[in-house]
Amino acid sequence: MEALTDFELIGQLRRSLEKEPLWMPRAVAALAKADPCDRAFLFGKATAADKGLVLDALIQKDAAAGQGQVAVPDPVSFYERFRKLLVMGGIVRPKTAVLEAIARRCPARMVAVPNSQAAHELYKEAELFPGPSTEGHLLTQHGLTVNGPLFPNPGEGSASLLVGAQGDGRPVVIKLLPQGGNASCAEAEACRVLLEPVPAHVQLVPSRLLTITLGPKHTSTAGRAPGLYSALCMPRYVLSLATMVPLPAAVVLAQGQRMVAALEHVHSKHYTHMDVKADNIFVDADGRWWLGDLGSAVPAGAPVTSTTTRFAPGNVIGLAAKPEYDWHMLAVALVCEVNRPHWKELLIEGGCTPAAKLIAAVEGLHRRDDCKDLAVFLDELLSRAGYMALPL
């Protein structure tokens, strides 16, 4: 698809936002003078409403410069822009400590956050960042030293994963879980059931569930009250599959078989993973894949509470979790790996990956000489997903 020109972008936004005709030439002139960060935001995936806010600020800046005033970006900085997006996302009074933690630990995310929903998600992740006092407790109680986020840049991964090290120097990743609440309890329970212990042949990320005691003398800069908290400690891998270079089909097949063993273990414990995707498959220095992130895992038959819908067969939130969903999502992940960069056009329809699209994609792999063995393996996954024939 060809990139939009400035004029075409402004024209689309004027119609979408129902702006007056005079707004368009002002916006075109302001966009022409915008810096690269603002242009990247405006031509990115932000909502029309959020783009409109930025353009209005640029128009005001342009007008101020034309009147001989000092051209100060409105609303003053990306920090203030982020606050506005939070308000739009329903967080009217964000905690100063949390905002400062985002600005300190992952400023690139604050700058590039595309819309109010993404700002809301980043804020909620940042609420789990440990402050200096909590970091001290991690060190004294578990011998762990914590630094910044594992993924400081936008689009790389969850901001709630923190870089750390054990006392012997081995690098780890730490994830603080919220205190109380169904989500945190569910993830902690899934870890207890699925990871203690894990057979040697099962390629689930070997996480440890830690308990942190914050006593009455605990002083928090992140709004974390005294009490018991849970955290996950896991090995630090080289990268996730989502950030890997394209791999040969033979490698995808071999490592896909490792993921089958991991899911078979999960299902043997009467659980479903519910979020099998490249972002949650981690790659070690030897190229081996490890399935991680149990944040969406629930017992089989329990309602699905979260998933990545575009990789699921439909909107399954609230439906009873079942192993077939995991097999569907694993098949999608493997098909994506051998169809970069066109997997979205190949698989996604209506915000999800319907069974018919997935089956058609696997049939296409049967016609590729380099993917025939992988296609046979994917046929097995489709069968496990309950797809015996092309759905009508």
C-alpha positions as CSV (number, residue, x, y, z in Angstrom):
1,M,0.0,0.0,0.0
2,E,1.4,3.4,-1.0
3,A,2.1,5.9,1.8
4,L,-0.4,8.8,2.2
5,T,0.7,12.3,1.3
6,D,0.3,15.1,3.9
7,F,-2.7,16.4,2.0
8,E,-4.4,13.0,1.8
9,L,-3.8,12.3,5.6
10,I,-5.3,15.7,6.6
11,G,-8.2,15.2,4.2
12,Q,-9.0,11.9,5.8
13,L,-8.8,13.3,9.3
14,R,-10.9,16.3,8.4
15,R,-13.7,14.1,7.2
16,S,-13.4,11.7,10.1
17,L,-13.3,14.4,12.7
18,E,-15.9,16.6,10.9
19,K,-13.6,19.7,11.1
20,E,-14.5,22.9,9.4
21,P,-13.0,23.5,5.9
22,L,-10.6,26.2,7.1
23,W,-9.0,23.7,9.5
24,M,-7.5,21.7,6.6
25,P,-5.0,24.3,5.1
26,R,-3.9,25.2,8.7
27,A,-3.3,21.5,9.5
28,V,-1.4,20.9,6.2
29,A,0.8,23.9,6.9
30,A,1.4,22.8,10.5
31,L,2.2,19.2,9.5
32,A,4.8,20.4,7.0
33,K,6.7,22.0,9.9
34,A,6.2,19.1,12.3
35,D,9.2,17.3,13.7
36,P,9.9,13.6,12.9
37,C,8.4,12.3,16.1
38,D,5.1,14.1,15.5
39,R,5.0,13.0,11.9
40,A,5.7,9.4,12.9
41,F,2.8,9.6,15.4
42,L,0.4,11.1,12.9
43,F,1.2,8.6,10.1
44,G,1.1,5.7,12.6
45,K,-1.7,3.6,14.1
46,A,-3.2,6.2,16.5
47,T,-6.9,6.9,16.5
48,A,-8.2,9.8,14.5
49,A,-9.3,11.5,17.7
50,D,-5.8,11.3,19.1
51,K,-4.2,12.5,15.9
52,G,-6.6,15.4,15.9
53,L,-5.4,16.4,19.3
54,V,-1.8,16.5,18.1
55,L,-2.6,18.4,15.0
56,D,-4.6,21.0,16.9
57,A,-1.5,21.4,19.1
58,L,0.7,21.8,16.1
59,I,-1.7,24.4,14.6
60,Q,-1.5,26.4,17.8
61,K,2.3,26.1,17.8
62,D,2.4,27.3,14.2
63,A,0.1,30.2,14.9
64,A,2.2,31.3,18.0
65,A,5.4,31.2,15.8
66,G,3.7,33.3,13.2
67,Q,2.8,36.0,15.8
68,G,6.4,36.2,16.9
69,Q,5.9,34.3,20.1
70,V,8.2,31.6,21.3
71,A,7.0,28.3,19.7
72,V,6.4,26.1,22.7
73,P,4.8,22.7,21.9
74,D,1.3,22.4,23.3
75,P,0.7,20.7,25.7
76,V,4.3,21.6,26.7
77,S,5.9,18.2,26.4
78,F,5.3,14.6,25.6
79,Y,4.8,14.1,29.3
80,E,1.7,16.4,29.3
81,R,0.5,14.8,26.1
82,F,0.7,11.4,27.8
83,R,-1.3,12.8,30.7
84,K,-4.0,13.9,28.3
85,L,-4.2,10.5,26.7
86,L,-4.6,9.0,30.2
87,V,-7.5,11.2,30.9
88,M,-9.1,10.2,27.6
89,G,-8.5,6.6,28.6
90,G,-10.3,7.0,31.9
91,I,-7.3,7.7,34.3
92,V,-8.3,11.2,35.4
93,R,-5.8,11.5,38.3
94,P,-2.7,9.6,37.5
95,K,-0.2,9.2,40.3
96,T,2.9,11.4,39.9
97,A,5.2,8.6,41.1
98,V,3.9,6.3,38.3
99,L,4.3,9.0,35.6
100,E,7.8,9.7,36.8
101,A,8.6,6.0,36.8
102,I,7.5,5.8,33.1
103,A,9.5,8.9,32.2
104,R,12.6,7.5,34.0
105,R,12.4,3.8,32.9
106,C,10.9,3.8,29.4
107,P,10.7,7.4,28.0
108,A,10.6,6.1,24.4
109,R,7.3,4.4,25.2
110,M,5.9,7.7,26.6
111,V,6.9,9.6,23.5
112,A,5.6,7.0,21.0
113,V,2.4,5.8,22.7
114,P,-0.1,6.0,19.8
115,N,-3.5,6.4,21.5
116,S,-5.4,6.6,24.8
117,Q,-5.8,2.8,25.1
118,A,-2.1,2.2,24.7
119,A,-1.4,5.0,27.3
120,H,-3.8,3.3,29.7
121,E,-2.1,-0.1,29.2
122,L,1.4,1.4,29.8
123,Y,0.2,3.2,32.9
124,K,-1.2,-0.1,34.4
125,E,2.0,-1.9,33.6
126,A,4.0,0.9,35.2
127,E,2.0,0.6,38.4
128,L,3.9,-2.6,38.9
129,F,7.4,-1.1,38.6
130,P,9.2,-1.5,41.9
131,G,10.3,1.6,43.6
132,P,13.6,1.9,45.5
133,S,12.2,0.4,48.7
134,T,10.7,-2.6,46.9
135,E,13.9,-3.1,45.0
136,G,15.7,-3.2,48.3
137,H,13.3,-5.9,49.5
138,L,13.9,-8.0,46.4
139,L,17.6,-7.8,47.1
140,T,17.5,-8.6,50.8
141,Q,14.8,-11.3,50.7
142,H,15.7,-13.0,47.4
143,G,19.2,-11.8,46.5
144,L,17.8,-10.2,43.3
145,T,19.0,-6.9,41.9
146,V,16.6,-5.0,39.6
147,N,17.3,-2.5,36.9
148,G,15.0,-1.1,34.3
149,P,12.4,-2.7,31.9
150,L,13.3,-5.6,29.7
151,F,11.6,-3.8,26.8
152,P,12.1,-0.1,27.1
153,N,11.2,0.7,23.5
154,P,7.6,0.7,22.1
155,G,6.5,-2.4,20.3
156,E,9.1,-4.7,21.7
157,G,7.2,-6.3,24.6
158,S,5.5,-5.8,27.9
159,A,6.8,-2.9,30.0
160,S,6.0,-4.9,33.2
161,L,9.0,-7.2,32.7
162,L,12.1,-6.0,34.5
163,V,15.7,-6.8,34.0
164,G,17.5,-8.2,37.0
165,A,20.3,-10.5,38.2
166,Q,20.7,-13.2,40.8
167,G,23.4,-13.0,43.4
168,D,25.6,-15.3,41.3
169,G,25.4,-12.9,38.4
170,R,23.0,-14.9,36.2
171,P,20.6,-12.5,34.3
172,V,16.9,-12.9,35.1
173,V,13.6,-11.2,34.2
174,I,11.3,-10.2,37.1
175,K,7.6,-9.5,36.9
176,L,5.8,-8.1,39.9
177,L,2.1,-9.2,40.2
178,P,-0.6,-6.9,41.5
179,Q,-1.5,-7.4,45.1
180,G,-4.8,-9.3,45.4
181,G,-7.4,-9.3,42.6
182,N,-8.5,-12.2,40.5
183,A,-6.0,-11.6,37.7
184,S,-2.9,-11.7,39.9
185,C,-4.2,-14.7,41.9
186,A,-5.0,-16.6,38.7
187,E,-1.6,-16.1,37.2
188,A,0.1,-17.1,40.5
189,E,-2.0,-20.2,40.8
190,A,-1.3,-21.1,37.1
191,C,2.4,-20.9,37.9
192,R,2.1,-23.1,40.9
193,V,0.2,-25.7,39.0
194,L,2.2,-25.7,35.8
195,L,5.7,-24.9,36.8
196,E,6.4,-26.7,40.1
197,P,8.0,-28.9,38.9
198,V,8.4,-29.0,35.1
199,P,9.7,-32.2,33.5
200,A,13.0,-31.7,31.7
201,H,11.6,-32.3,28.2
202,V,8.9,-29.6,28.6
203,Q,9.9,-26.3,27.2
204,L,7.9,-24.0,29.4
205,V,9.9,-21.0,30.7
206,P,11.1,-22.2,34.1
207,S,9.7,-19.4,36.4
208,R,9.9,-19.2,40.2
209,L,7.1,-17.7,42.2
210,L,8.5,-15.4,44.9
211,T,6.7,-13.9,47.9
212,I,7.9,-10.4,48.9
213,T,7.0,-9.0,52.4
214,L,6.7,-5.2,52.6
215,G,6.6,-4.4,56.3
216,P,5.0,-1.5,58.1
217,K,8.2,0.5,57.8
218,H,8.1,0.2,54.0
219,T,8.1,3.6,52.3
220,S,6.8,3.5,48.7
221,T,7.3,6.0,45.9
222,A,5.0,3.9,43.7
223,G,1.9,3.7,45.9
224,R,2.6,0.1,47.0
225,A,1.2,-0.5,50.5
226,P,2.7,-2.8,53.1
227,G,1.7,-6.4,52.7
228,L,2.5,-9.6,50.8
229,Y,3.3,-9.4,47.1
230,S,4.0,-12.1,44.5
231,A,6.6,-11.9,41.8
232,L,7.8,-14.1,39.0
233,C,11.5,-14.7,38.4
234,M,12.5,-16.3,35.1
235,P,15.7,-16.7,33.0
236,R,16.5,-13.9,30.6
237,Y,16.4,-15.1,27.0
238,V,18.1,-13.6,24.0
239,L,14.8,-12.4,22.5
240,S,11.3,-13.3,21.6
241,L,10.3,-15.1,18.5
242,A,8.4,-12.0,17.4
243,T,11.7,-10.1,17.1
244,M,13.6,-13.0,15.4
245,V,14.7,-12.8,11.8
246,P,12.7,-15.1,9.4
247,L,13.6,-18.7,10.0
248,P,13.7,-21.7,7.6
249,A,10.7,-23.9,7.6
250,A,12.8,-26.8,9.0
251,V,13.6,-24.8,12.1
252,V,10.0,-23.7,12.6
253,L,9.0,-27.4,12.4
254,A,11.6,-28.6,14.9
255,Q,10.9,-25.8,17.4
256,G,7.1,-26.1,16.8
257,Q,7.4,-29.7,18.0
258,R,8.9,-28.3,21.3
259,M,5.9,-26.1,21.7
260,V,3.6,-29.1,21.3
261,A,5.4,-30.8,24.2
262,A,4.9,-27.6,26.3
263,L,1.2,-27.4,25.5
264,E,0.7,-31.1,26.2
265,H,2.1,-30.5,29.7
266,V,-0.2,-27.6,30.2
267,H,-3.2,-29.6,29.1
268,S,-2.2,-32.6,31.2
269,K,-2.6,-30.3,34.2
270,H,-6.2,-29.4,33.0
271,Y,-5.2,-25.9,32.0
272,T,-5.2,-23.9,28.8
273,H,-2.5,-21.3,27.9
274,M,-4.9,-19.1,25.9
275,D,-2.2,-16.8,24.5
276,V,0.1,-18.8,22.3
277,K,1.9,-16.3,20.0
278,A,5.4,-15.2,18.9
279,D,5.6,-12.5,21.6
280,N,5.2,-15.3,24.3
281,I,7.7,-17.7,22.7
282,F,11.3,-17.0,23.9
283,V,14.5,-18.0,22.1
284,D,17.7,-18.9,24.0
285,A,21.3,-18.6,22.7
286,D,21.1,-22.0,21.2
287,G,18.0,-21.2,19.1
288,R,15.6,-23.2,21.3
289,W,12.1,-22.0,21.8
290,W,10.5,-21.7,25.3
291,L,6.8,-21.0,25.9
292,G,6.1,-18.4,28.5
293,D,3.7,-15.8,29.9
294,L,0.9,-17.6,31.9
295,G,-1.0,-14.4,32.4
296,S,-4.0,-15.6,30.3
297,A,-3.8,-19.3,31.5
298,V,-7.0,-20.6,33.1
299,P,-8.3,-24.1,34.0
300,A,-10.0,-25.9,31.1
301,G,-13.7,-25.1,31.2
302,A,-13.2,-21.8,33.0
303,P,-14.2,-18.6,31.2
304,V,-11.5,-17.1,29.0
305,T,-10.5,-13.8,30.7
306,S,-7.8,-12.6,28.2
307,T,-6.2,-13.6,24.9
308,T,-4.9,-12.0,21.8
309,T,-8.1,-12.0,19.7
310,R,-6.5,-11.6,16.3
311,F,-4.7,-15.0,16.7
312,A,-7.8,-16.7,18.1
313,P,-10.6,-18.2,15.9
314,G,-13.0,-15.5,17.1
315,N,-14.0,-13.5,20.1
316,V,-13.6,-16.2,22.8
317,I,-13.6,-13.8,25.8
318,G,-16.1,-15.3,28.3
319,L,-16.3,-18.6,26.6
320,A,-15.2,-21.8,28.2
321,A,-11.4,-22.3,27.7
322,K,-10.5,-25.5,25.9
323,P,-7.3,-27.0,24.5
324,E,-8.5,-26.6,20.9
325,Y,-7.9,-22.9,21.2
326,D,-4.2,-23.4,22.1
327,W,-3.7,-25.7,19.1
328,H,-5.4,-23.2,16.8
329,M,-3.1,-20.4,18.1
330,L,0.1,-22.5,17.8
331,A,-0.8,-23.3,14.2
332,V,-1.4,-19.5,13.6
333,A,2.0,-18.7,15.1
334,L,3.9,-21.2,13.0
335,V,2.1,-20.1,9.8
336,C,3.0,-16.5,10.5
337,E,6.7,-17.5,10.8
338,V,6.9,-18.8,7.3
339,N,4.7,-16.1,5.8
340,R,6.5,-12.9,6.8
341,P,5.7,-10.1,6.2
342,H,2.3,-10.9,4.6
343,W,0.7,-13.0,7.4
344,K,-1.9,-10.3,8.3
345,E,-3.3,-10.3,4.8
346,L,-3.2,-14.1,4.7
347,L,-4.8,-14.8,8.1
348,I,-6.6,-11.9,9.7
349,E,-10.3,-11.3,9.0
350,G,-12.7,-9.3,11.2
351,G,-10.0,-8.9,13.9
352,C,-9.3,-12.6,14.4
353,T,-8.0,-15.7,12.5
354,P,-11.0,-17.7,11.4
355,A,-10.5,-21.4,11.0
356,A,-11.2,-21.2,7.2
357,K,-8.4,-18.7,6.7
358,L,-6.0,-20.8,8.8
359,I,-6.8,-24.0,6.9
360,A,-6.4,-22.3,3.5
361,A,-3.0,-20.9,4.6
362,V,-1.9,-24.5,5.6
363,E,-3.1,-25.8,2.2
364,G,-0.9,-23.1,0.6
365,L,2.1,-24.4,2.5
366,H,1.5,-27.9,1.0
367,R,2.3,-26.3,-2.4
368,R,5.6,-24.9,-1.3
369,D,8.6,-27.2,-1.7
370,D,10.3,-25.8,1.4
371,C,7.3,-26.2,3.7
372,K,5.8,-29.7,2.9
373,D,7.0,-31.3,6.1
374,L,5.8,-28.3,8.1
375,A,2.5,-28.4,6.4
376,V,2.0,-32.1,7.4
377,F,2.8,-31.2,11.0
378,L,0.3,-28.3,10.8
379,D,-2.3,-30.7,9.6
380,E,-1.9,-32.5,12.9
381,L,-2.4,-29.3,14.8
382,L,-5.5,-28.5,12.8
383,S,-6.9,-31.9,13.7
384,R,-6.1,-31.2,17.4
385,A,-7.9,-27.9,17.0
386,G,-11.0,-29.8,15.9
387,Y,-10.8,-28.9,12.2
388,M,-11.4,-32.1,10.4
389,A,-12.7,-30.4,7.2
390,L,-12.9,-26.9,5.8
391,P,-15.6,-25.1,7.8
392,L,-18.6,-23.9,5.8
